[in-house]
Amino acid sequence: MYKILPFLIYLFVLSTCNSIKDYQQTDKPNIIFIISDDQAWSDYGFLGHRFIETPHIDKLARQGITYTRGYVTAPLCSPSLASIITGLYPHQHGITGNDPEFCSGNNRYGHEWLMERKVHFDTLLEKFKSKPLLTEILSDQGYLSFQTGKWWLGSYTDGGFDYGMTHGIPEMGGRHGDFGLDIGRQGMDTVYRMLELAIEKRLPFFLWYAPFLPHSPHNPPDSLLQKYLKATASEPVARYWANCEWFDTTVGQLLNYLQKKRLLENSIILYLCDNGWVQDPERQNRYLEGSKRAPYDMGIRTPIMVSWPGHIDPIMDTLTLTSSIDIVPTVLNVLEISQPQSLQGISLLDRNKLQNRNRIFSEVFFHDIESMKEPTLSLKYQIIIKDEWKLILPDNRNLPDSTAELYKILKDPFEKNNIINHYSDLTDELKKEVYEWWKPGFEK
């Protein structure tokens, strides 16, 4: 019964959709988020990767404004995605990790563990739901909101979506997407049915498309695997590369559907990745240190793009700093909605203001959250990227033996040369700016 319950609920919701108030879709654009999962910022064709082919994302990058110096707020799925839906940093929205630290049981991710996780995580989730969510803002504007793919924050209803794939029920394995993880990997039909509902009701829609790709398991279609096995002697690398193209293929399917239904011209598409990944060449489905969960650019950097055919002139921007906290302000800007003071981001369409902003921040926390009441206790690093500089500042409480790192990031994008010993005054200045932005208190 548990296995079919969410599907039955989904069918019931679809059967009762006629009770929704019928809005005329006029000049309000549809909003589409395309979010990659575990992909390095350099692993795209348009960014010059020698082997990975991403023709559909490349086309998206060419037809809109693409910022190649984009950053996420955290190099870990759950806090990063929470920032995308709120426009807040993790220390503001409180989702600092993927799981509670103190779940019992030897079988991590097993039934008992998941049940206990929900008890602890619900405390955090209630605080998170008190924050303004983009879905709630769009609902007030007459939008239908659809969730597919990765979703860590309970069920789709906890995120304010009208319809979705993620039930979040621990008895059924609910943790980070459950049924939603099938989208893209098992076809696109659920997305199409959701969008058909918006077409039928003549409602503008918000689509959260965050497939479990190229995330492990790296089990691509054999045709893609054979293609990339010819390009590298490492099968784990070939599998990861093939998953990157597999994800791109699903993006193409979505864009083709929008074109076929004549929705593309009235849809603003925002693209980014939740966090980075560098594939371990020796071990399948494993990343190398310094990428995911790390403060380095291979963990927190991503291209960020906004496409709106007929409304936005194409620009490839390789210098301007952008952040995932800029996604929500972009949507508010398009809809001419005042931006709350709690949001520190800038609309990706306000290029003058973006170019006058010379710094952004990021944060790294432990994978498991130490305290539900004080989720920032799990802090590992604070990061500031300012102009050509990047400072990585370890938290003295949790990493007492670590030292700060400074990189001239434009000339050293892969952070090979820590030059902190040569720039003590600059380091002190950047450290001061970090603490003026947010200085953790660790009060109990």
C-alpha positions in Angstrom: 0.0 0.0 0.0 2.8 2.4 0.9 4.3 1.9 -2.5 1.3 3.1 -4.4 0.0 5.8 -1.9 1.8 8.8 -3.4 0.8 7.8 -6.9 -2.8 7.5 -5.8 -2.6 10.9 -4.1 -1.1 12.4 -7.3 -4.0 11.0 -9.4 -6.5 12.4 -6.9 -4.9 15.8 -7.1 -5.0 15.7 -10.9 -8.7 14.6 -10.9 -9.6 17.6 -8.7 -7.7 20.3 -10.6 -10.9 21.8 -12.0 -11.4 23.4 -8.6 -8.5 25.7 -9.2 -9.5 29.3 -10.1 -9.1 29.8 -13.8 -6.6 32.6 -14.6 -5.9 34.0 -18.0 -2.2 33.7 -18.8 -1.4 37.1 -20.2 2.0 38.8 -20.0 3.3 36.8 -17.0 6.2 34.6 -18.1 6.5 31.0 -17.1 9.5 30.5 -14.7 11.7 27.4 -15.2 14.6 26.4 -13.0 17.0 23.8 -14.5 19.4 22.6 -11.8 22.2 20.2 -12.5 23.3 17.9 -9.6 27.0 17.2 -8.8 28.8 18.7 -11.9 32.0 20.7 -12.0 31.8 24.2 -13.4 34.1 23.3 -16.3 32.3 20.2 -17.4 30.3 21.7 -20.3 31.0 22.0 -24.0 30.6 25.7 -24.1 33.2 26.1 -21.4 35.7 24.2 -23.4 35.7 20.6 -22.0 37.7 18.4 -24.4 35.3 15.5 -24.3 32.0 16.2 -22.6 29.3 17.2 -25.1 26.4 19.3 -23.8 24.8 20.7 -27.0 21.5 21.7 -25.5 23.0 23.5 -22.5 25.5 25.1 -24.9 22.6 26.5 -26.9 20.9 27.7 -23.8 24.1 29.5 -22.8 24.5 31.1 -26.2 20.9 32.5 -26.4 20.8 34.2 -23.0 23.0 35.9 -20.4 25.6 33.4 -19.1 27.8 34.2 -16.2 30.7 31.8 -16.0 31.9 33.2 -12.6 28.8 31.9 -10.7 28.9 30.5 -7.2 26.5 28.6 -5.0 26.1 29.3 -1.3 27.4 25.9 -0.2 29.0 22.9 -1.9 26.4 20.4 -0.6 23.0 19.6 -2.1 20.5 20.4 0.7 21.7 23.8 1.8 22.5 24.8 -1.8 19.0 24.0 -3.0 17.4 25.7 0.0 19.2 28.9 -1.0 17.9 28.6 -4.6 14.3 28.5 -3.4 14.7 31.2 -0.7 17.5 33.6 -2.0 19.1 33.3 1.5 22.5 32.0 2.7 22.4 28.8 4.7 23.2 30.6 7.9 20.0 32.6 7.2 17.6 29.8 6.2 19.1 27.3 8.7 19.5 24.3 6.4 23.2 23.8 6.8 23.6 20.1 6.0 21.9 17.0 4.6 21.1 15.1 7.7 21.1 15.3 11.5 24.3 14.2 13.1 22.8 12.2 15.9 20.6 9.6 14.2 21.1 6.2 15.7 21.3 2.7 14.2 24.0 1.0 12.3 22.0 1.0 9.0 22.4 4.6 7.8 19.6 5.4 5.4 17.7 2.3 6.6 14.1 2.4 7.9 14.9 3.1 11.5 17.4 5.7 10.6 15.0 7.5 8.2 12.3 7.6 10.9 14.6 9.2 13.4 16.0 11.6 10.8 12.5 12.9 10.2 11.8 13.6 13.9 15.0 15.7 14.1 14.8 17.3 10.7 11.2 18.4 11.1 12.3 20.8 13.8 14.6 22.5 11.3 12.0 22.3 8.6 9.5 24.2 10.5 11.9 27.1 10.9 12.7 26.9 7.2 9.1 27.1 6.2 8.7 30.3 8.2 11.0 32.0 5.6 9.4 33.5 2.5 9.6 30.8 -0.3 9.6 31.7 -4.0 6.7 29.3 -4.5 4.5 31.3 -2.0 5.4 34.5 -3.8 4.5 33.1 -7.1 1.3 31.6 -5.8 0.1 35.1 -4.9 0.8 36.0 -8.5 -1.5 33.3 -9.8 1.2 30.7 -10.7 1.0 27.0 -10.5 4.2 25.5 -9.1 5.6 22.0 -10.0 8.4 20.1 -8.3 10.4 17.4 -9.9 13.8 15.9 -9.1 15.9 16.5 -6.0 14.1 18.0 -3.0 15.4 17.7 0.5 12.9 19.7 2.4 10.1 17.3 3.3 7.5 16.8 0.6 6.7 19.1 -2.3 3.9 20.6 -0.2 6.4 21.6 2.5 8.1 23.6 -0.3 4.9 25.4 -1.3 4.5 23.6 -4.6 1.0 22.9 -5.9 2.1 19.6 -7.5 5.2 17.5 -7.2 6.9 14.1 -7.2 8.6 14.1 -3.8 6.4 12.7 -0.9 9.1 12.8 1.8 7.6 9.8 3.8 10.3 8.1 5.7 8.5 4.7 5.7 8.9 4.8 2.0 12.5 6.0 1.8 11.7 9.7 1.7 14.8 11.8 2.2 16.1 13.7 -0.8 13.7 13.3 -3.6 12.2 9.7 -3.6 9.9 9.5 -6.6 11.3 12.8 -7.9 14.7 11.1 -8.5 13.1 9.2 -11.4 12.6 12.3 -13.6 15.0 12.4 -16.5 16.4 9.0 -15.7 13.0 7.3 -16.3 11.7 9.7 -18.9 10.0 13.2 -18.8 6.3 12.2 -18.9 5.6 13.6 -15.4 6.9 17.0 -16.4 4.9 17.0 -19.6 1.7 16.1 -17.7 2.3 18.9 -15.2 2.8 21.4 -17.9 -0.3 20.2 -19.8 -2.3 21.0 -16.6 -0.9 24.6 -16.7 -1.8 24.8 -20.4 -5.3 23.5 -19.8 -5.9 26.0 -16.9 -4.2 28.8 -18.8 -2.1 29.5 -15.8 1.5 30.7 -15.7 3.7 28.1 -14.1 6.9 27.7 -12.1 8.8 24.4 -12.9 11.5 23.1 -10.6 13.5 20.7 -12.8 16.3 19.3 -10.7 17.0 15.7 -11.9 19.2 13.3 -10.2 21.8 13.8 -12.9 24.7 13.7 -13.5 24.7 12.6 -9.8 25.8 9.0 -9.0 24.9 6.3 -9.7 26.8 6.8 -12.9 24.8 4.3 -14.9 24.2 6.0 -18.3 22.6 4.4 -21.3 25.1 2.1 -22.9 25.4 4.1 -26.1 26.7 7.1 -24.1 29.0 4.9 -22.0 30.6 3.3 -25.1 31.1 6.8 -26.6 33.1 8.0 -23.6 35.0 4.8 -23.0 36.7 5.6 -26.3 37.8 9.0 -24.8 39.4 7.9 -21.6 41.1 4.8 -20.1 39.2 5.3 -16.8 35.7 3.7 -16.8 34.6 5.7 -13.7 35.4 8.9 -15.6 33.7 7.7 -18.7 30.6 6.9 -16.7 30.5 10.4 -15.1 31.1 12.1 -18.5 28.3 10.0 -20.0 26.0 11.0 -17.2 26.7 14.7 -18.0 25.6 14.2 -21.5 22.6 12.2 -20.3 21.5 15.1 -18.2 22.0 17.4 -21.2 19.8 15.1 -23.3 16.9 15.6 -20.8 17.4 19.3 -21.0 17.0 19.1 -24.7 13.8 17.0 -24.3 12.4 19.7 -22.0 13.3 22.6 -24.3 11.9 20.7 -27.3 8.6 20.2 -25.5 8.4 23.9 -24.6 9.1 24.8 -28.2 6.5 22.3 -29.5 3.9 23.7 -27.1 4.8 27.3 -28.1 5.7 28.0 -24.5 9.4 28.9 -25.0 9.0 32.5 -26.0 7.0 33.2 -22.8 9.3 31.3 -20.5 12.3 32.6 -18.6 14.8 29.8 -17.9 17.4 30.0 -15.1 20.2 27.4 -15.1 22.8 26.5 -12.5 24.3 23.5 -10.7 23.8 22.8 -7.0 27.5 21.9 -6.3 30.6 20.6 -8.0 32.1 17.2 -8.6 35.5 15.9 -9.7 35.3 12.2 -10.6 37.8 9.8 -8.9 39.4 8.0 -11.8 39.9 4.8 -9.7 36.6 4.4 -8.0 33.1 4.5 -9.5 30.6 7.0 -8.1 33.2 8.7 -5.9 34.5 12.3 -6.0 37.9 13.6 -5.3 38.7 15.7 -2.3 38.6 19.4 -3.2 35.3 19.2 -5.1 32.0 18.4 -3.6 31.7 19.5 0.1 34.9 21.5 -0.3 35.4 25.3 -0.3 37.3 25.3 -3.6 35.9 26.4 -6.9 35.4 22.7 -8.0 33.0 22.6 -5.1 31.2 25.9 -5.3 31.5 27.4 -8.7 28.9 27.0 -11.5 27.8 28.7 -14.6 24.6 30.7 -14.0 22.5 31.6 -16.9 19.2 33.3 -17.6 17.4 32.8 -21.0 14.3 34.6 -22.2 14.0 34.4 -26.0 13.0 37.8 -27.5 13.5 39.6 -24.2 17.2 39.2 -23.3 20.2 39.9 -25.6 22.8 37.1 -25.5 25.9 37.9 -23.5 28.7 35.6 -22.4 30.1 37.2 -19.2 33.4 35.7 -17.9 34.2 38.3 -15.2 31.1 39.4 -13.3 30.6 37.6 -10.0 27.2 36.1 -9.5 25.6 33.8 -6.9 22.7 31.4 -6.4 21.2 34.0 -4.1 20.7 36.1 -7.3 18.1 33.6 -8.7 15.1 34.7 -6.6 15.8 38.5 -7.0 15.9 37.8 -10.8 12.4 36.4 -10.7 11.1 39.2 -8.5 12.7 41.7 -10.9 10.9 40.2 -13.9 7.6 40.2 -12.1 8.2 43.8 -10.8 7.9 42.6 -7.2 9.7 44.5 -4.5 12.7 42.6 -3.1 12.6 42.0 0.7 15.5 43.5 2.6 16.5 40.0 3.9 17.7 39.1 0.4 21.2 40.2 -0.4 21.2 39.0 -4.0 20.9 41.1 -7.2 18.8 40.4 -10.3 20.9 38.7 -13.0 19.3 41.2 -15.4 20.6 44.2 -13.6 24.0 44.2 -15.1 25.1 47.6 -13.9 24.4 46.7 -10.3 26.0 43.3 -10.7 29.2 44.8 -12.1 29.4 47.3 -9.3 29.2 44.4 -6.7 32.8 43.2 -6.3 32.3 40.5 -3.7 30.2 37.5 -2.9 30.3 34.9 -0.1 29.9 31.2 0.4 29.8 28.8 3.3 30.8 25.2 4.0 29.3 23.1 6.8 29.7 19.5 7.8 27.5 17.1 6.0 25.6 16.2 9.2 24.0 19.0 11.2 25.2 19.1 14.9 22.3 20.9 16.4 18.7 21.5 15.2 18.4 24.6 17.4 21.8 26.0 16.3 22.5 24.6 12.8 25.4 27.0 12.2 27.4 25.2 14.9 28.4 22.8 12.1 30.4 25.5 10.2 33.7 24.6 8.6 34.6 27.5 6.3 33.5 30.9 5.3 34.6 32.1 1.8 34.8 35.5 0.2 35.5 36.1 -3.5 36.4 39.7 -4.1 37.5 41.0 -7.5 40.5 38.7 -8.4 40.9 37.3 -4.8 39.5 34.4 -2.9 39.9 33.9 0.8 39.0 30.6 2.5 38.6 31.1 6.2 38.3 28.0 8.4 36.2 28.0 11.6 38.5 27.9 14.6 36.0 26.0 16.7 35.5 23.1 14.3 38.8 23.2 12.5 41.3 24.4 15.1 44.4 23.1 13.2 43.4 24.6 9.8 44.8 27.8 8.4 43.3 30.3 6.0 44.0 30.1 2.3 44.3 32.9 -0.3 44.2 32.6 -4.1 44.4 34.9 -7.0 41.5 33.1 -8.4 41.4 34.6 -12.0 45.0 33.5 -12.7 44.8 30.4 -10.5 41.2 29.0 -11.1 42.2 25.5 -9.8 43.7 26.9 -6.6 47.2 25.4 -7.0 49.1 28.2 -5.3 48.2 29.4 -1.8 49.8 32.9 -1.5 48.4 33.9 1.9 52.0 34.3 3.3 52.7 37.1 0.8 49.5 39.2 1.5 48.9 39.5 5.2 47.4 43.0 5.0 45.0 41.9 2.3 44.1 38.8 4.2 43.2 40.8 7.3 41.1 43.2 5.2 39.2 40.3 3.6 38.8 38.5 7.0 37.3 41.7 8.4 34.8 41.9 5.5 33.8 38.3 6.1 33.0 38.9 9.8 31.2 42.2 9.0 29.0 40.1 6.7 28.4 37.3 9.2 30.4 36.4 12.3 29.2 33.1 13.9 28.4 33.4 17.6 28.1 29.7 18.6 25.8 30.7 21.5 24.1 27.7 23.1 
